[in-house]
Each structure stands twice: as C-alpha cells, then as structure tokens.
Amino acid sequence: MRVKNGPAMKLPDFEYAAPTSLSDAIALLASRRGSAKPLAGGQSLLPAMAFRLATPALLVDLRNIPALDRIEIDDDEVRLGARVRWCDIERDTRLATAHPLLSAAIQHVAHYPIRNRGTVGGSLCHADPAAELPGVAVTCDARIELEGPGGRRVMDAGDFLLGPLSTAIAADELLVRICLPAWPAGRRWAFDELARRRGDFAMAGVALYYDVDASGRARNAHIGVIGANPRPCRLTAAEAQLNGSRLNHETIRAAADAAAREVDPPADLHASAAYRRALVATLLERCLQRTSPDQRP
C-alpha cells in the first residue's frame, strides 16, 4: 500500500506494509536496503517523519506479528517483547515483585497517551540518552535480542546503545526482545529523576540496586545514570564505593562524589553541565538513603 499525503499533512509519502510473520517483516526491511523502517508504537518515528528527520520509503507495521507483545516471567529472567507497551508493564502486577525497578522507572515515562502507545522496542531503538528503559537495561545487564536475514543475535544492552539516537541494530534487523535477569528477594533498589515538568525527559536520573551479605555489607552494586552522558551508562567508581561497605553517611557521600566525577553531562538551555553533575550526586544520595534502613528518616 502506498500512502500519499496531501498539503495539509506533514508526513512525507511512504509505502506501508503489515506483515503477519517475523520472517516477512525482515524480508521487507532487507529488500529496501536501509530505506524501510519498522513501526511499533510510532511515538518517536512519526514525529521524526513530520519534521523530515526521517524519510523512510516504507513503513513495516509490526502489529500483526505474534509474540512481540508478550511479557514472560520465569525463575531466570523477565522477557519483554518489542511491542510491549508502557501501559502493559504498568498493568502487569507480577512485575511489582519480579522486577520492581522496571515498574518504578516506567512511572516516569511521559504521559498516559504516550504510555498507551509507546513500546519497549521503540524506546530502545530510538536510544534517547534521557529515556528510562535504556537506563534500566544498562543498569540491570539486560540482553537485547535482534533478528535479521542471518538469524538471531544477542547483545548486551551496554553494547547495543552506542550514543545519542544511535544503536548497533542493522537496517535489516528487528529488535524482538529484551531480557532482564531474575530479581532475587531482598534486593535493595531505587529510581529517581528530575524533569522540568512531570512527563518531560529527565535532566538527569539514577537507577540502582545492590544486594546485602550476611554481615550487612553491600555487594553486586549496580548504578546507572540517564540524561547526564551521551548514552545511559554504569557508574563503576560509585559502585566501587558501595561494594564491601555498610551504607552510612560517609559511604553514601563518597559514592555521590564519585558519581559527580564520573559523568560528563551536556549543557543546554535547561541546565548547565555543572548543575547536571550536582544533580546526579543528589539523586544518587537520595536513592541510597531511601534503600538504607540506617539512613531512613
């Protein structure tokens, strides 16, 4: 089908297809050699087309492909299909215990109309450095499953996200699933971000979790940051301040200071680089205070 838009519409002309199988979708993408785009929720792609930042000759709608909209949970991992929407995550009560960090982060995504259409695959492939899901994916060592003409390949989220609006996906590949490792009972976690208005992209955000050993010391600390680097990333120096330590005022302050030194934030009309750097430290300090029984008010 060819869609021809009149002068009152912003979108450029394009062809449209809605295949019913993953193999057909991949074949359509491969046939256009880079001039086709997959369409899931369209919350990023359609505005980009309206502003002529993207001009695909063919849109391949994924709505009729089975299994891409499933949330699967077992003892090993949580699996989210590429067409899972934010509202699907909000409504799945299993995730409150199966992956509470994911559930908490999704509450910060945009507004209801966006959460009702926006998808997991769309967010990961758009790769906005301030987006919540890419940050959770990197923090939690998620795996990204891609499928193309050569078959399926799996990448770590940190390798998949290359930079602002840039990923390692090929033009003839589809992101089919993200897999998050299982969430053990007793894990401590927090997510916090600051935006100018609720629903806006974050000026900075922090996601973290850690486990506690029998002596009450933190181990396996994972700290991720969004909005303060060209891509979501782990703050390994801040993590090192936590591992092997009890969470007290000194430990938390040392981790926050390390986080501020690790990030390389941009400056724009909303905030200076120095402000964002201080914001990361403050958000991390708040998250750690929230997760430490000794620090709670």
KETI-404146 format. One record per residue (C-alpha): x, y, z. Coordinates in steps of 0.1 Angstrom, whole numbers, padded with zeros to 4 digits, always signed. Layout:
<rs>
XYZ
...
</rs>
This chain:
<rs>
+0000+0000+0000
+0012+0035-0008
+0002+0064+0014
+0002+0098-0004
-0002+0127+0019
-0018+0160+0008
-0006+0195+0015
-0024+0197+0049
-0004+0168+0063
+0032+0169+0074
+0043+0133+0068
+0062+0126+0036
+0048+0100+0012
+0056+0064+0021
+0046+0028+0014
+0030+0007+0041
+0030-0030+0048
+0017-0050+0078
+0033-0085+0076
+0020-0113+0097
+0053-0131+0104
+0087-0121+0117
+0104-0135+0086
+0082-0115+0062
+0089-0083+0082
+0127-0089+0080
+0125-0097+0043
+0107-0064+0037
+0133-0045+0056
+0161-0062+0038
+0145-0056+0004
+0148-0018+0008
+0184-0017+0018
+0181+0009+0045
+0151+0029+0033
+0125+0010+0053
+0116+0014+0090
+0097-0008+0114
+0067+0007+0130
+0056-0003+0165
+0040+0025+0186
+0053+0053+0164
+0058+0077+0193
+0093+0087+0181
+0093+0077+0144
+0062+0096+0133
+0072+0130+0149
+0107+0125+0133
+0089+0119+0099
+0068+0150+0104
+0099+0171+0109
+0116+0153+0080
+0143+0140+0103
+0133+0106+0090
+0120+0099+0055
+0116+0061+0051
+0102+0049+0018
+0084+0020+0035
+0069+0015+0070
+0067-0021+0081
+0040-0023+0108
+0047-0049+0134
+0012-0050+0149
+0002-0084+0133
+0033-0103+0143
+0025-0127+0172
+0046-0130+0203
+0061-0095+0201
+0037-0081+0227
+0043-0107+0254
+0057-0103+0289
+0072-0136+0301
+0085-0142+0336
+0102-0173+0349
+0129-0181+0375
+0157-0170+0352
+0146-0137+0337
+0119-0112+0327
+0114-0111+0289
+0096-0082+0272
+0086-0084+0236
+0094-0055+0213
+0058-0044+0211
+0051-0044+0248
+0037-0010+0257
+0044+0010+0288
+0008+0006+0299
+0012-0032+0296
+0041-0030+0321
+0021-0008+0344
-0008-0033+0344
+0012-0064+0349
+0010-0069+0387
+0037-0097+0386
+0064-0071+0378
+0060-0054+0412
+0080-0083+0427
+0095-0098+0395
+0112-0065+0386
+0103-0036+0409
+0130-0013+0395
+0114-0016+0360
+0080-0009+0373
+0091+0022+0392
+0110+0036+0363
+0081+0032+0339
+0060+0055+0361
+0082+0084+0350
+0077+0078+0312
+0059+0107+0296
+0021+0109+0299
-0007+0084+0297
-0014+0088+0259
+0023+0081+0252
+0024+0052+0277
-0006+0038+0259
+0012+0036+0226
+0049+0038+0232
+0068+0004+0231
+0098-0013+0246
+0114-0018+0212
+0107+0017+0200
+0124+0032+0231
+0155+0010+0229
+0160+0016+0192
+0154+0054+0195
+0181+0054+0221
+0174+0088+0237
+0201+0092+0264
+0175+0105+0289
+0150+0077+0284
+0141+0055+0313
+0141+0020+0297
+0176+0022+0282
+0189+0033+0316
+0172+0003+0333
+0185-0020+0306
+0221-0009+0311
+0219-0009+0349
+0205-0044+0350
+0228-0060+0324
+0199-0067+0301
+0203-0087+0269
+0189-0074+0236
+0177-0100+0210
+0179-0090+0174
+0168-0109+0143
+0177-0104+0107
+0183-0123+0075
+0213-0140+0091
+0194-0152+0121
+0192-0141+0157
+0220-0125+0177
+0221-0113+0213
+0239-0082+0226
+0244-0067+0260
+0224-0035+0264
+0256-0015+0271
+0270-0026+0237
+0237-0021+0218
+0234+0016+0228
+0262+0034+0210
+0253+0071+0217
+0226+0097+0213
+0199+0082+0189
+0224+0056+0178
+0224+0018+0183
+0241-0013+0169
+0210-0026+0151
+0214-0031+0113
+0189-0017+0088
+0176-0052+0080
+0173-0063+0116
+0144-0062+0141
+0147-0059+0179
+0125-0087+0191
+0130-0089+0228
+0148-0075+0259
+0157-0100+0286
+0163-0088+0322
+0180-0111+0347
+0158-0125+0375
+0153-0103+0406
+0162-0120+0439
+0142-0114+0471
+0157-0090+0495
+0175-0069+0468
+0175-0031+0475
+0168-0007+0447
+0157+0028+0439
+0149+0050+0409
+0148+0088+0408
+0149+0115+0382
+0143+0152+0378
+0124+0168+0349
+0112+0203+0344
+0077+0191+0343
+0063+0156+0351
+0064+0136+0319
+0093+0156+0303
+0126+0139+0296
+0148+0139+0326
+0176+0164+0331
+0192+0135+0349
+0181+0103+0365
+0196+0075+0386
+0187+0038+0388
+0204+0015+0412
+0203-0018+0430
+0225-0038+0453
+0224-0069+0474
+0234-0072+0511
+0255-0100+0525
+0252-0117+0559
+0273-0091+0576
+0251-0062+0563
+0276-0051+0536
+0266-0041+0501
+0277-0063+0472
+0269-0065+0435
+0261-0028+0433
+0248-0015+0400
+0243+0022+0395
+0231+0036+0361
+0226+0072+0350
+0205+0088+0323
+0205+0123+0309
+0240+0131+0321
+0261+0113+0295
+0258+0107+0257
+0242+0074+0265
+0230+0055+0296
+0259+0040+0315
+0270+0024+0347
+0289+0044+0372
+0316+0019+0382
+0336+0042+0405
+0305+0049+0425
+0296+0012+0426
+0331+0005+0440
+0324+0029+0469
+0294+0007+0479
+0307-0028+0474
+0320-0043+0506
+0308-0014+0527
+0279-0007+0550
+0257+0021+0539
+0263+0050+0562
+0266+0088+0558
+0303+0085+0547
+0298+0057+0522
+0268+0074+0506
+0286+0108+0504
+0317+0091+0488
+0295+0073+0462
+0277+0105+0454
+0310+0124+0450
+0324+0096+0427
+0292+0097+0406
+0296+0135+0401
+0332+0130+0389
+0322+0101+0365
+0295+0118+0344
+0302+0141+0315
+0268+0159+0311
+0258+0183+0283
+0249+0219+0288
+0217+0233+0272
+0191+0259+0278
+0176+0238+0306
+0207+0232+0328
+0244+0237+0328
+0268+0208+0329
+0277+0217+0365
+0241+0217+0375
+0235+0182+0360
+0267+0169+0376
+0255+0181+0410
+0220+0167+0403
+0234+0132+0396
+0252+0133+0430
+0220+0145+0448
+0198+0119+0431
+0222+0091+0440
+0224+0103+0476
+0186+0103+0478
+0183+0068+0463
+0209+0054+0487
+0193+0070+0517
+0160+0055+0506
+0174+0020+0504
+0194+0020+0536
+0175+0012+0568
+0201+0032+0588
+0196+0063+0568
+0158+0065+0565
+0142+0093+0584
</rs>
